[in-house]
Amino acid sequence: MKKAVWTNFGNLAVALYVLAAFIMLIVPIPSILLDILLAVNISIAFAILFGTMFAKEVLDMSFYPTMLLFTTIFRIALNISSTKLILQTGEPGNVVTVFGEFVGGGDLIIGVIIFLILIIIQFMVINKGSERVAEVTARFTLDAMPGKQMAIDADLNTGAINDAEAKRRREKIQEEASFFGSMDGAVKYVKGDAMAGLIITAVNIIGGISMGMLRGGLEIVDALDKYTILTIGDGLVSQIPSLLISLATGILVTKGSKEADFGSVLITQLFGIPRVMYMVGATVMALGILTPLNNIIFLSLGVVFIISGRMISGTIETARIEQEVDADEVAASEIRQPENVTSLLQVDPIELEFGYGIIPLADVNQGGDLLDRVVMIRRQIALELGTVVPIIRLRDNIQLNPNQYIIKIKGIQISEGEILFDHYMAMNPGYVEEEITGIPTFEPSFHLPAIWITESQRERAESMGYTVVDPPSIIATHLTEIIRQYISELLTRQDVQNLVNNLKESNPSLVEELIPKLLGLGEIQKVLQNLLREGISIRDLLTIFETLADYAPTTRDTDILTEYARQSLKRAISGKFFPANETTSVVTLDPKIEQEIMGSVKQTEQGAYLTLDPEKTKAIMSSVEKEMKKLENLGKNPIVITSPIVRMYFKKLTSDYFKDLIIISYNEIESNVELQSVGMVTA
């Protein structure tokens, strides 16, 4: 309720402030009202100055560019109103008269000099400096945005922050860019206001002398003395608040829009700090006591600011006490509750743990880019396989050797490796005959022989033809291969639901037809896992779902549905395994073996399994191994071509023996692919 009242008051106050400026541009106002508005203008200038001084960050004053615009319009309106009174009556009120006489000590020449000094200070020092700083800050802020975004993505991928915190940081970056971009233009308001004030002053002097001589019957000396003092007073009463705001601008840009109601945010940011209210009140009261300014106006306004500050302070104190009480109650309830061990049960999908010697590779402050590489891994897998890799948790582990790292999937160690810091790994691609000295080792991803070399040997090794990689690339490649190998296990039902939701936005009828009428989410998950297990991308989810919708009415066997999906994706499969304009060497499967495999298939409610004789299985595996070596000797991928009905059973038969064996059916090959059989699997 209080918040709603404060919001309504803020909107009304801002609207009246702007409306008053436009009324003053048109309607003449009495001198006493002009005194009040000039006092309000000075108070607001002090509030802006002290507000920028106590703001912890620039976004605490995110509406500052708008404040500059409003205060500039209000000040110009006051200038015009005071000019009307000076020219029409020669009585612009107490504030203008006192500023003209008191600031200049009653001396015309001193008043002119002080006025010119203020103008020079504002033009040459504060305005020019603020304008330059605003331009540079805006450019640097925009240039730094991509780096800040990558840092947020890196923190999110490593688990250092959650999605909500990442969203908050991204919004803050956008607000900062918007704020500094607005400030770059808003500073021109202040500069233009000061220039307009100088022009208005010159016009007032000339016009005042003319009015005094032609209509007031004054001598030129008397007219010059009277109207120049009044004009200087008018200029000072406008330029001093302008000077304060220029100073506040410089303070703020050397230290942003929010999703909130404009008026309440503006009033809260300007008058929401008790110390600011106290200092403004004390300053305004001191002006009323120590100067001949209208005591009643300035003392009353000062008391209003102090009382408002006290009320705001009481509200803040009450909120703080309530927050402390709530925190104490939460802490007490936690103590009363049984020990909470739920957090200990959570298992991270992917973890990369490393010894303290590898920390510099992951520390951005030390020039490490391992976090950026982790971000790129997730993007690479998403483009390559069409699925989102879970957050990869990076941790240092003092129990490991300094240069050792381990990779865990669902809390279980899957692989490990060791690097030499400040060294490079050189690998012979197979055609380099000249050897290079170094420390023998094995590349962790593919277990290929390699050599650790120093920085000084790197250029020579590359010129000889060796493949040379740095430690972060070794770790990133190893992690990528492990993720590819286990990506099917990492695909959860929630991940599938997210993929379904994305597809539903563009193809709602297809999703509604398939789920849950024909297949459940778990069955679709199994089909997608089957595809990922053999390295088939599920990025073309539309084709996969249309195929499932076509064949699910006749069978709900996920293995068979996977085969249908693979056949629909034959263009992608052919592009992945069979290079264009090139004859690919493959191995075929003996038709007799295919018949024996199909004859040993037993169907159950839980799925199909093979009852092949162990001796026969052993003979088939020996033949597969022999044919694979043929292809490896030719430098080709081990690919076996089978008939469609046999493919999935032969894959099951060989999966425990040969992890890298690629098995493709004839229906999964495009008609323009050229194949050459270099052998046949027999028994």
C-alpha positions in Angstrom: 0.0 0.0 0.0 2.8 2.4 1.0 4.6 1.6 -2.2 1.5 2.3 -4.3 1.1 5.7 -2.6 4.8 6.5 -3.1 4.5 5.5 -6.8 1.5 7.7 -7.4 3.2 10.7 -5.6 6.3 10.3 -7.6 4.4 10.2 -10.9 2.4 13.3 -9.9 5.5 15.2 -8.7 7.4 14.6 -11.9 4.4 15.5 -14.0 3.8 18.8 -12.1 7.5 19.6 -12.4 7.5 19.3 -16.2 4.1 21.0 -16.5 5.3 24.0 -14.4 8.2 24.5 -16.9 5.8 24.7 -19.8 3.4 27.0 -18.0 6.2 29.4 -17.2 7.2 29.6 -20.9 3.7 31.0 -21.7 2.1 32.5 -18.6 3.7 35.4 -16.6 4.2 34.6 -13.0 4.4 36.9 -9.9 7.8 37.6 -8.3 7.0 35.7 -5.1 6.2 32.6 -7.0 9.3 33.0 -9.0 11.3 33.2 -5.8 9.8 29.9 -4.6 10.5 28.2 -7.9 14.1 29.5 -8.0 14.6 28.2 -4.4 13.2 24.8 -5.5 15.5 24.8 -8.5 18.6 25.5 -6.3 17.5 22.7 -3.9 17.1 20.2 -6.7 20.5 21.0 -8.0 22.0 20.3 -4.6 20.0 17.1 -4.4 21.4 15.9 -7.7 24.9 16.9 -6.7 24.8 15.1 -3.3 22.9 12.1 -4.9 25.7 11.5 -7.4 28.3 11.8 -4.7 26.7 9.1 -2.6 25.6 6.8 -5.4 27.6 3.5 -5.2 27.4 2.9 -8.9 26.2 4.7 -12.0 23.1 2.6 -12.3 21.9 3.9 -8.9 21.2 7.1 -11.0 20.1 5.3 -14.1 17.6 8.1 -14.9 20.2 10.8 -14.7 20.1 11.7 -18.4 16.4 12.3 -18.1 17.0 14.4 -14.9 19.4 16.6 -17.0 16.7 17.1 -19.6 14.0 18.1 -17.1 16.2 20.4 -15.0 17.5 22.1 -18.2 13.9 22.8 -19.4 12.9 24.0 -16.0 15.9 26.3 -15.7 15.3 27.8 -19.2 11.6 28.4 -18.2 12.8 30.2 -15.1 15.2 32.3 -17.2 12.3 33.4 -19.5 10.0 34.2 -16.6 12.6 36.3 -14.8 13.4 38.0 -18.1 9.7 39.0 -18.5 9.7 40.5 -15.0 13.0 42.3 -15.5 11.9 43.9 -18.7 8.2 44.6 -17.8 8.5 45.7 -14.1 12.1 45.9 -13.2 11.1 43.8 -10.1 12.1 40.1 -10.7 11.8 39.3 -7.0 13.9 38.8 -3.9 16.2 35.9 -5.1 17.3 37.6 -8.4 17.8 41.0 -6.7 19.9 39.5 -3.8 22.0 37.4 -6.1 22.7 40.4 -8.3 23.6 42.7 -5.3 24.9 40.3 -2.7 27.1 38.1 -4.8 28.7 41.1 -6.5 29.0 43.0 -3.2 26.8 45.8 -4.6 29.5 46.7 -7.2 28.5 46.4 -10.9 32.0 45.6 -12.1 32.6 43.0 -9.4 29.3 41.3 -10.3 30.1 41.2 -14.0 33.6 39.7 -13.3 32.2 37.0 -10.9 29.5 36.1 -13.4 32.1 35.8 -16.3 34.4 33.7 -14.1 31.5 31.3 -13.4 30.7 31.1 -17.1 34.3 30.4 -18.0 34.7 27.7 -15.3 31.5 26.0 -16.4 32.4 26.1 -20.1 36.1 25.5 -20.1 36.5 23.2 -17.2 33.5 21.2 -16.0 31.4 21.0 -19.2 34.3 20.3 -21.5 35.7 17.6 -19.2 32.4 15.9 -18.6 31.6 15.9 -22.3 34.9 14.2 -23.1 34.7 11.7 -20.3 31.1 10.8 -21.3 32.2 10.2 -24.9 35.2 8.0 -23.9 33.2 6.0 -21.3 30.4 5.3 -23.8 32.8 4.0 -26.4 34.8 1.9 -23.9 31.6 0.5 -22.4 30.3 -0.6 -25.8 33.7 -2.0 -26.8 33.8 -4.1 -23.6 30.4 -5.6 -23.9 31.4 -8.7 -25.9 34.2 -9.6 -23.4 31.8 -9.1 -20.5 29.2 -11.3 -22.2 31.8 -14.1 -22.7 32.9 -13.8 -19.1 29.3 -14.3 -18.0 28.9 -17.3 -20.3 32.1 -18.8 -18.9 31.0 -18.4 -15.3 27.6 -19.9 -16.2 29.1 -22.9 -18.0 31.5 -23.6 -15.1 28.7 -23.4 -12.5 30.1 -20.3 -10.8 26.7 -18.6 -11.2 23.2 -19.8 -12.0 20.9 -18.8 -14.8 19.2 -16.1 -12.7 22.5 -14.5 -11.8 23.6 -14.7 -15.4 20.4 -13.0 -16.5 20.9 -10.3 -13.9 24.5 -9.6 -15.0 23.5 -9.5 -18.7 20.7 -7.0 -17.9 23.2 -4.9 -15.9 25.6 -4.8 -18.9 22.8 -3.7 -21.2 21.7 -1.0 -18.7 25.2 0.3 -18.4 25.6 0.5 -22.2 22.3 2.3 -22.5 23.1 4.7 -19.7 26.5 5.7 -21.0 25.2 6.0 -24.5 22.4 8.4 -23.2 25.0 10.3 -21.1 27.1 10.9 -24.1 24.2 12.9 -25.6 22.7 14.3 -22.4 25.9 16.2 -21.5 25.2 18.3 -24.5 22.1 19.6 -22.7 24.2 21.1 -19.9 26.6 22.7 -22.4 23.7 24.1 -24.4 22.0 25.4 -21.3 25.1 27.3 -20.2 25.4 28.8 -23.7 21.8 29.8 -23.7 22.1 31.4 -20.3 25.0 33.6 -21.6 23.0 34.7 -24.6 19.9 35.4 -22.5 22.1 37.5 -20.2 23.4 39.6 -23.0 19.8 40.1 -24.4 18.6 41.1 -20.9 21.3 43.8 -20.5 20.6 45.3 -23.9 16.8 45.0 -23.6 16.8 46.3 -20.0 18.8 49.4 -20.8 16.5 50.1 -23.8 13.4 49.6 -21.7 14.8 51.8 -18.8 15.7 54.6 -21.1 12.7 54.5 -23.5 9.9 53.6 -21.1 11.3 54.2 -17.7 12.7 57.6 -18.3 16.1 56.6 -16.8 19.4 58.0 -17.7 21.8 55.6 -19.4 24.0 55.3 -16.3 21.1 54.5 -14.0 19.5 52.1 -16.5 22.9 50.4 -17.0 23.4 50.1 -13.2 19.9 48.8 -12.4 19.3 46.4 -15.2 22.8 45.0 -15.4 22.7 44.1 -11.7 19.3 42.5 -12.1 20.5 40.6 -15.2 23.6 39.4 -13.5 21.5 38.2 -10.6 19.2 36.4 -13.0 22.2 34.9 -14.7 23.8 33.8 -11.4 20.6 32.3 -10.0 20.4 30.1 -13.2 24.1 29.4 -13.7 24.9 28.3 -10.1 22.4 25.4 -10.3 23.6 24.7 -13.8 27.2 24.7 -12.4 26.2 22.3 -9.7 24.5 19.9 -12.1 27.5 20.1 -14.4 29.7 19.1 -11.5 27.3 16.2 -10.7 27.5 15.1 -14.3 31.3 15.0 -14.1 31.2 13.0 -10.8 28.8 10.5 -12.2 30.5 9.7 -15.5 33.9 9.3 -13.8 32.7 6.8 -11.3 20.9 2.6 -17.5 17.3 2.1 -17.4 15.5 -0.3 -15.0 12.2 -2.1 -15.4 10.3 0.0 -13.0 7.7 2.8 -12.9 9.4 5.9 -14.1 8.2 8.5 -11.6 8.7 6.4 -8.5 12.2 5.3 -9.6 13.1 9.0 -10.4 11.9 10.3 -7.0 13.4 7.3 -5.1 16.8 7.8 -6.7 16.8 11.6 -6.1 15.3 11.8 -2.6 15.7 8.3 -1.3 18.9 8.8 0.7 18.4 10.4 4.2 21.9 11.9 4.3 21.2 13.7 1.0 18.0 15.1 2.4 19.7 16.3 5.6 22.5 18.0 3.7 20.1 19.7 1.3 17.9 20.9 4.1 20.9 22.2 6.1 22.3 24.0 3.0 19.0 25.6 2.1 18.4 26.8 5.7 22.0 28.2 5.9 21.3 30.2 2.7 18.1 31.6 4.3 19.9 32.5 7.6 23.3 33.7 6.4 22.1 35.7 3.3 19.4 38.3 2.7 17.4 35.7 0.8 13.8 35.3 1.8 14.1 33.6 5.2 10.6 32.1 5.3 11.0 30.4 1.9 14.5 28.9 2.5 14.0 28.0 6.2 10.6 26.3 5.4 12.1 24.4 2.4 15.1 23.3 4.5 12.8 22.1 7.3 10.7 20.1 4.7 13.9 18.4 3.4 15.1 17.5 6.9 11.7 16.2 8.0 11.5 14.2 4.7 14.9 12.8 5.4 13.9 11.7 8.9 10.8 10.0 7.6 12.8 8.1 4.9 15.4 7.2 7.5 12.7 5.7 9.7 11.3 3.7 6.8 14.7 2.3 6.0 15.4 1.5 9.6 12.1 -0.3 9.9 12.8 -2.3 6.8 16.3 -3.2 8.0 14.9 -4.4 11.4 12.2 -6.5 9.6 14.9 -8.0 7.4 17.1 -8.9 10.4 14.1 -10.4 12.1 13.2 -12.5 9.0 16.9 -13.6 8.7 16.9 -14.6 12.4 13.7 -16.5 11.9 15.0 -18.3 8.9 18.3 -19.2 10.7 16.3 -20.4 13.7 14.1 -22.6 11.5 17.1 -24.0 9.8 18.6 -24.9 13.2 15.4 -26.5 14.4 15.1 -28.6 11.2 16.9 -32.0 10.8 20.3 -31.8 9.1 19.8 -31.0 5.4 21.9 -33.3 3.3 19.9 -33.0 0.1 22.6 -30.7 -1.4 25.2 -33.5 -0.8 23.2 -35.9 -3.0 23.4 -33.7 -6.2 25.7 -35.1 -8.9 27.1 -32.8 -11.5 26.7 -34.3 -15.1 30.2 -33.3 -16.2 33.2 -32.3 -14.0 36.7 -31.4 -14.9 39.0 -31.5 -11.8 42.6 -30.4 -12.0 45.7 -30.0 -9.9 47.0 -26.7 -8.7 49.6 -26.5 -11.5 46.7 -26.2 -14.1 44.9 -23.4 -12.2 46.7 -20.6 -14.3 45.1 -22.1 -17.5 41.6 -21.6 -16.0 42.3 -18.2 -14.3 41.4 -15.3 -16.6 43.4 -12.9 -14.5 46.5 -15.0 -15.3 45.8 -15.1 -19.0 44.1 -18.5 -19.0 41.4 -19.2 -21.6 40.3 -22.6 -20.5 36.9 -21.2 -19.5 36.4 -19.7 -22.9 37.3 -23.0 -24.5 34.6 -24.8 -22.3 32.0 -22.3 -23.7 33.1 -23.1 -27.2 32.9 -26.8 -26.5 29.2 -26.5 -25.6 28.6 -24.4 -28.8 30.4 -26.9 -30.9 28.5 -29.9 -29.6 25.2 -28.0 -30.0 26.0 -27.3 -33.7 27.4 -30.8 -34.4 24.9 -33.0 -32.6 21.9 -30.8 -32.0 21.8 -31.2 -28.2 22.7 -28.9 -25.3 25.6 -30.1 -23.2 25.0 -29.7 -19.4 27.0 -27.2 -17.4 30.6 -28.3 -17.1 31.8 -27.9 -13.6 35.5 -26.9 -13.2 37.2 -27.6 -9.9 40.7 -27.6 -8.5 41.7 -30.6 -6.5 44.7 -30.5 -4.3 44.7 -34.3 -4.0 45.7 -34.6 -7.7 49.2 -34.2 -9.0 50.0 -30.6 -9.9 49.7 -31.2 -13.6 47.0 -33.9 -13.5 43.4 -33.5 -14.5 40.4 -36.0 -14.4 37.1 -36.0 -16.2 34.0 -37.2 -14.4 30.6 -38.1 -15.9 27.8 -38.2 -13.3 30.3 -38.2 -10.4 32.3 -41.2 -11.8 35.9 -40.7 -13.2 35.9 -41.6 -16.8 39.3 -40.5 -18.0 42.4 -38.6 -16.9 45.4 -36.9 -18.4 48.5 -35.0 -17.5 50.1 -32.0 -19.0 53.4 -30.2 -18.7 52.9 -26.5 -18.1 54.9 -24.2 -20.4 55.4 -27.1 -22.8 53.7 -28.1 -26.1 52.7 -31.5 -27.3 54.1 -32.5 -30.8 52.5 -35.4 -32.7 53.8 -37.0 -35.8 50.9 -37.2 -38.4 52.6 -40.2 -39.9 54.7 -38.8 -42.7 57.4 -36.9 -40.8 60.6 -38.9 -40.9 62.9 -36.6 -38.9 62.6 -37.0 -35.2 62.6 -34.2 -32.5 63.9 -34.5 -29.0 61.6 -34.2 -26.1 59.7 -36.1 -23.4 57.8 -39.1 -24.8 54.1 -39.3 -23.8 50.7 -40.2 -25.2 48.0 -37.9 -26.4 45.1 -38.4 -23.9 42.1 -38.2 -26.3 43.2 -40.9 -28.8 46.2 -42.4 -27.1 48.5 -41.5 -29.9 52.3 -41.4 -29.3 53.5 -37.8 -28.8 56.4 -35.7 -27.4 56.5 -32.8 -25.0 58.6 -30.0 -26.4 59.6 -26.6 -25.1 58.5 -23.2 -26.5 61.9 -22.8 -28.3 61.3 -26.1 -30.2 57.8 -25.2 -31.3 58.5 -23.4 -34.5 61.0 -26.0 -35.7 58.6 -28.8 -35.0 55.9 -27.1 -37.0 58.2 -26.5 -39.9 59.1 -30.2 -39.9 55.4 -31.1 -40.2 54.6 -32.1 -36.6 51.1 -31.2 -35.2 51.8 -29.0 -32.2 49.1 -28.1 -29.6 49.2 -26.2 -26.4 48.0 -27.6 -23.0 44.6 -25.8 -23.0 43.9 -27.3 -26.4 44.9 -30.8 -25.2 42.4 -30.6 -22.2 39.7 -29.1 -24.4 40.0 -31.8 -27.1 40.1 -34.5 -24.5 36.9 -33.1 -22.8 35.2 -32.8 -26.2 35.8 -36.4 -27.1 34.6 -37.6 -23.7 31.4 -35.6 -24.1 30.8 -36.9 -27.6 31.3 -40.5 -26.2 28.8 -40.0 -23.4 26.4 -37.5 -24.8 23.6 -40.0 -25.1 23.8 -40.7 -21.3 23.7 -37.0 -20.6 20.5 -36.4 -22.5 17.8 -36.3 -19.8 14.0 -36.3 -20.1 14.1 -32.6 -19.2 16.5 -31.9 -22.1 14.1 -33.7 -24.4 11.2 -31.7 -23.1 13.1 -28.5 -23.8 13.8 -29.7 -27.4 10.1 -30.5 -27.8 9.1 -27.1 -26.5 11.4 -25.4 -29.0 9.9 -27.4 -31.9 6.4 -26.8 -30.7 6.8 -23.1 -31.2 7.1 -23.6 -35.0 5.3 -27.0 -35.5 2.6 -27.3 -32.8 0.5 -29.7 -34.8 3.3 -32.2 -35.3 4.1 -32.2 -31.6 0.5 -32.5 -30.5 0.0 -35.5 -32.9 3.1 -37.3 -31.6 3.2 -36.6 -27.9 1.6 -38.1 -25.9 -0.9 -39.8 -28.3 1.7 -42.0 -30.1 4.8 -41.9 -28.0 5.8 -40.9 -24.5 8.6 -38.6 -23.6 10.7 -41.5 -22.4 10.3 -43.4 -25.7 11.4 -40.3 -27.7 14.3 -39.9 -25.3 15.5 -43.5 -26.1 15.3 -42.9 -29.9 17.3 -39.7 -29.6 19.8 -41.4 -27.3 20.2 -44.2 -29.8 21.0 -41.7 -32.5 23.5 -39.8 -30.4 25.2 -43.0 -29.3 26.3 -43.5 -32.9 27.2 -39.9 -33.5 24.1 -39.0 -35.5 23.0 -35.4 -35.1 19.5 -34.8 -33.8 19.6 -31.2 -34.8 17.0 -31.9 -37.6 14.4 -32.7 -35.0 11.6 -31.9 -37.3 12.5 -34.8 -39.7 13.0 -37.1 -36.8 9.6 -36.3 -35.3 7.8 -36.6 -38.6 9.3 -40.0 -39.1 8.3 -41.1 -35.6 4.8 -39.8 -36.3 4.6 -41.9 -39.5 5.8 -45.2 -38.0 4.7 -45.0 -34.3 1.2 -46.2 -35.1 2.6 -49.5 -36.3 5.4 -50.1 -33.7 6.6 -48.6 -30.4 9.8 -50.5 -30.5 12.4 -47.7 -30.0 15.1 -49.7 -31.7 13.0 -50.1 -34.9 11.9 -46.5 -34.7 15.5 -45.5 -34.5 16.3 -47.3 -37.7 13.4 -45.5 -39.5 14.7 -42.2 -38.2 18.2 -43.0 -39.4 16.9 -43.8 -42.9 15.1 -40.4 -42.9 18.4 -38.8 -42.0 20.4 -40.5 -44.8 21.5 -37.2 -46.3 23.1 -36.2 -43.1 24.6 -39.7 -42.5 26.1 -39.8 -46.0 27.5 -36.3 -45.6 29.1 -37.3 -42.3 30.8 -40.6 -43.3 31.1 -40.4 -47.1 33.0 -37.4 -48.5 31.6 -35.9 -51.7 33.4 -36.6 -55.0 35.4 -39.4 -53.4 35.2 -43.2 -53.4 34.9 -44.5 -49.9 36.4 -47.9 -49.0 34.1 -50.0 -46.9 33.6 -53.6 -45.7 30.3 -55.6 -46.3 28.6 -58.3 -44.3 28.3 -61.8 -45.7 24.6 -62.5 -46.5 24.9 -65.9 -44.7 26.0 -64.1 -41.6 23.1 -61.8 -41.9 20.7 -64.7 -42.1 22.3 -66.4 -39.1 22.0 -63.1 -37.1 18.3 -62.7 -38.0 17.6 -66.3 -37.1 19.0 -65.8 -33.6 16.9 -62.8 -32.8 14.4 -63.4 -30.0 11.6 -60.9 -29.4 10.4 -60.2 -25.9 8.2 -57.5 -24.2 11.4 -55.8 -23.0 12.9 -55.8 -26.6 14.9 -58.1 -28.9 18.1 -59.9 -28.0 20.5 -62.3 -29.9 20.9 -66.0 -29.0 23.9 -66.5 -31.4 26.3 -69.4 -30.6 29.4 -68.1 -28.7 31.8 -69.8 -31.1 30.0 -68.2 -34.0 30.2 -64.8 -32.3 33.9 -65.3 -31.7 34.5 -66.1 -35.4 32.5 -63.1 -36.6 34.5 -60.8 -34.2 37.8 -62.2 -35.5 36.7 -61.5 -39.1 35.6 -58.0 -38.1 38.9 -57.3 -36.5 40.7 -58.5 -39.6 38.7 -56.3 -42.0 39.0 -53.3 -39.7 42.8 -53.6 -39.9 42.6 -53.5 -43.7 40.7 -50.2 -43.6 43.1 -48.8 -40.9 46.1 -49.7 -43.0 44.5 -47.7 -45.9 44.0 -44.7 -43.5 40.2 -45.1 -43.8 37.4 -45.1 -41.2 36.2 -48.7 -40.2 32.8 -48.8 -41.9 30.7 -51.9 -42.3 27.7 -51.9 -44.7 24.7 -54.2 -43.9 21.1 -54.7 -45.0 18.6 -52.4 -43.1 17.0 -55.2 -41.1 20.3 -56.5 -39.7 22.1 -53.2 -38.9 20.8 -52.6 -35.4 21.4 -56.3 -34.3 24.9 -56.3 -35.8 25.7 -53.1 -34.0 24.6 -54.6 -30.7 26.7 -57.7 -31.4 29.9 -55.6 -32.0 29.4 -52.7 -29.6 31.2 -54.4 -26.7 34.2 -55.3 -28.9 34.7 -52.4 -31.2 33.6 -49.0 -29.9 34.7 -47.0 -33.0 33.1 -49.4 -35.6 30.7 -47.6 -37.9 27.8 -49.7 -39.1 25.5 -48.3 -41.8 22.7 -49.9 -43.8 22.2 -49.6 -47.5 19.0 -47.5 -46.9 21.1 -44.8 -45.1 23.3 -44.1 -48.1 22.5 -41.5 -50.7 22.4 -42.8 -54.3 25.2 -40.6 -55.5 27.7 -41.9 -53.0 30.5 -44.0 -54.5 31.6 -47.0 -52.4 34.4 -49.6 -52.9 34.2 -52.9 -50.9 37.7 -54.0 -49.8 36.5 -57.0 -47.8 33.7 -59.0 -46.3 32.9 -60.1 -42.8 32.5 -63.9 -42.7 32.7 -66.6 -40.2 
